[in-house]
Amino acid sequence: MHKPVMVREVLELLNPPVGGTVVDATVGTGGHARALAERIGATGTLVAIDRDASMLELARQNLADVRCTVYYVHADYRNLPEVLRELNIEAVDAILVDMGVCSAQLDDPERGMAFRYDAPLDMRLDRDQPTTAYHLLQRITFSELVRILREYGNERWAKPIARAIIHRRNQGRMNTTGDLAAAVLEAIPKKFQEKRIHPATRTFQAIRIAVNRELEGLQPALEAMAGCLKIGGVMCVLAYHSLEDRAVKLAFRNLSQRTRVLATVGGAEQRGGSQPVLEILTPKPLEPSEAEVQENPRARSAKLRAARRVA
């Protein structure tokens, strides 16, 4: 069962009012959403979004007993402004984005996201999208694969791994997760293979990010999402990759420094001038406690940032 990360910290920062409207933009199996639903009560509204239709259905089942109004939406969280327009919701009290991959996705052999199962190379979060990891690896160039492994996986052995993947592909031996893991093990000399984590961990992460375009347009999307908040509303983002966290940091910093006119009368700025759009609530990202990491090792790389809309 997927364990939601840093639930207490998320609730403290978001602190939605009873009867409020909240968005769980990556609802997964509904762990965070349940806590939010309990906070807003029967008069509140929860917008539950996920790009994975099967996760959305799991959330629907797991949240069947919550008392608030719930809208389940199959969409990419980066399209939140459009989602809210379609629901005729002008602004919300709280937004949560958890960028982590759900345990139910990682543990599903058919997903092809883990090397412990020999499964088809899929890795899609949205099963409706056409491009799988197999398709990506069948047509990718050596230089592009090296870039993906370095940028998304921080992989020091990017070149030998890319060479091994393409060699296997050219031999018709790059079809399953087992083939991909074998290519990594062939590429990294045994004496340099890590014992703490599987040597293929970073490669699988990098290719999954590329397949799902998880970092594409992330910063501007987060800035647009912040515009969906009511004045005083809070947005929390849980990131698990340094590039994700950097995008969140830059989006929040940009909006905390960017000013907007509070109001105009006859085209002239009112007294009081302008002020930043966001107030950053976490100058440094919060991280899970040692106790939480021991209980849920998949939380170990989480970084939580939050900001409140002030204009």
PyMOL commands that set and color helices and strands:
alter all, ss='L'
color gray80, all
select helices_A, chain A and resi 7-14+31-40+53-62+77-86+103-106+109-111+133-139+142-153+158-170+177-187+190-192+201-212+218-226+242-257+290-295+297-299
alter helices_A, ss='H'
color red, helices_A
select strands_A, chain A and resi 21-24+45-50+69-74+92-98+229-239+259-261+264-265+268-269+274-276+278-280+303-309
alter strands_A, ss='S'
color yellow, strands_A
deselect
rebuild
show_as cartoon
